[in-house]
Amino acid sequence: MSDAKLWVRNMYTGPGGGAYTGPDGGMYTGPGGGAYTGPGGGMYSGPRGGAYTGPGGGLYTGPGGGAYTGPGGGLYTGPGGGLYTGPGGGLYTGPGGGMYTGPDSEPYMAIHPPWPLFVVELRKMKMFKEAVMIENALKSIGWNI
């Protein structure tokens, strides 16, 4: 299995946040950013990339993948999952959650593309239910896709 890089995937727009567009931010399109399409980036489709569809990748639908709907997966709705709305989950709006908009000493981390871009990729994969869940969560914190 690939040892994919984890990026901050919360929705904080300040430095280091998952929605930050500056260097090292989740929505940064330059090297090292969550929205970067080159090697090591969150939107990179090669091995270790957030948009990689192979084992361990951010768009991998098998165990350990960012698009896996089972336990521990990026699209799992139970505790520890990316679509979990409780503490520590990807759709949780409090500290440590993927939809948290404030600075966070222990931010939510994941291998999948940044939330707004993840929605687009999930729609391409025909995973509409999951895309809508994320889109609704983003809208609830004032983010329009």
PyMOL commands that set and color helices and strands:
alter all, ss='L'
color gray80, all
select helices_A, chain A and resi 115-124+128-140
alter helices_A, ss='H'
color red, helices_A
select strands_A, chain A and resi 7-8+109-110
alter strands_A, ss='S'
color yellow, strands_A
deselect
rebuild
show_as cartoon
